[in-house]
Amino acid sequence: MRSMITISLSAFLLTSCAMVPDYQRPVVEVPAAWSKQTQTKNNVSAATQWWASFESEELNTLMTSALANNTDILGGIQRIEQARAVLKIAGATLLPSASGSAGASRSRTNPSSGKTTSATSLNAGLDVSYELDLFGANRADIMAAEAGLDNSIYTQGALSLTLMGDVATGYFTLVNLRERLDIADTNLDISREVLRIIQARVDQGSESELELAQQISAVATSEATRASLAEQIQNAENALAVLLAKPPQSITINGQNLASINVPAIATGQPSELLERRPDLLASEASLIAANADIGAARAAFFPSISLGLGNSLSMAGFGDPSSTVLSLASSISAPIFQGGRLQGGLDQASARQLELVQDYRGNILTAFQEVDDAMAAVTTAQLRETALQTAMQQSQKAYKLSKNRYDAGAIDFQTLLDTQKAQLSAEDSYAQARLARLTAAVNLYRALGGGWNS
């Protein structure tokens, strides 16, 4: 008899395990170049505080403040706590539940004739119940809750990574705007000086009103550009303040140019394993695992559920009176007979949801590869553009100095001077933006790889 019970219990356990499909990570084709690098085991490790590679103490301070105070980050922490609570609730189904009760009553009867009587009744009880998880429905729910907790943790990591990128990009953008404002101020001073010279020459009759009008227009354009940059600086400061969970106009940024910001060396040939560090991909897979467990719970719903109960009650007529005890042992079985397709619909829904998440996961992986490849291309292009635009800026500055000297000597006309002046302003501004683009490209690569690297 004992052998039969053991065999039956083993069969039930095997049945419960079979309810949840075996999880297999969806196969996604890896880019050929990265596949070769994976086989050679390129030695690149993660650097979680990747923003430190820019070697900016001010950025480090801003990043620490944002990670500690950002409202989205703090809200995400509470979502993790909610997921932990859900897991705790799901885990309780595998344990017995007990409840106690107690009561007392006293009644007094005062008839219109006869003796008044009083009665006291006391009772106490303890009930213990336990649901046998023979087909693994509760265990499947726990698996789903565990995966849900993982999803919350990974989602929080993805949120933190996005915040890091936003803070770094916002800081670099703000510093770059200040640098461009300095360039605009310098060129505005030059334009006003040229205007003063032309005005003097017009007064002397050596220049025409045409040149004067052209330079007045150039000065007005420079003033408008400066006003626009000043507004953008204010907006950038406010956006950065919000990321740090501070009111607008409440932060002080000391950085004035990007020259002091280090551009980190990019570790070439990043292997595909680094993508497994991306928290958004890990969150996507956790959702897939949870959906896989949901299929097991939907399958188990087709089978009976068995509950065991134990009750013990104590009652007495009054204090000090004899008591009576009742011990009861009960069991119940509940099996679905006709549900009108509800159970099959639940299984179909869970299966379709799992297949949907498979495709989502595959799509996210492919998108991740694209983002890394695009980010690497942007890093290379940004470096080439910065070098080329630096040369263009240096030559435009030289050209303006030469043309200014030649104009003062009367060797060239005003239009030539005006053209070289505009070219200098454009080249200096373009170079400043190229520096920003290179730093932004590095930030985007960090994001795409799920963090930094130590090569």
Secondary structure as UniProt FT lines:
FT   HELIX           2..19
FT   HELIX           32..39
FT   TURN            40..41
FT   STRAND          45..47
FT   HELIX           50..54
FT   HELIX           57..69
FT   HELIX           71..91
FT   HELIX           92..94
FT   STRAND          97..109
FT   STRAND          117..132
FT   TURN            134..135
FT   HELIX           137..204
FT   HELIX           209..243
FT   TURN            244..245
FT   TURN            248..249
FT   TURN            259..260
FT   HELIX           272..277
FT   HELIX           279..300
FT   TURN            301..302
FT   STRAND          305..316
FT   TURN            319..320
FT   STRAND          323..334
FT   TURN            340..341
FT   HELIX           342..408
FT   TURN            409..410
FT   HELIX           414..448
FT   TURN            449..450
FT   STRAND          452..454
//
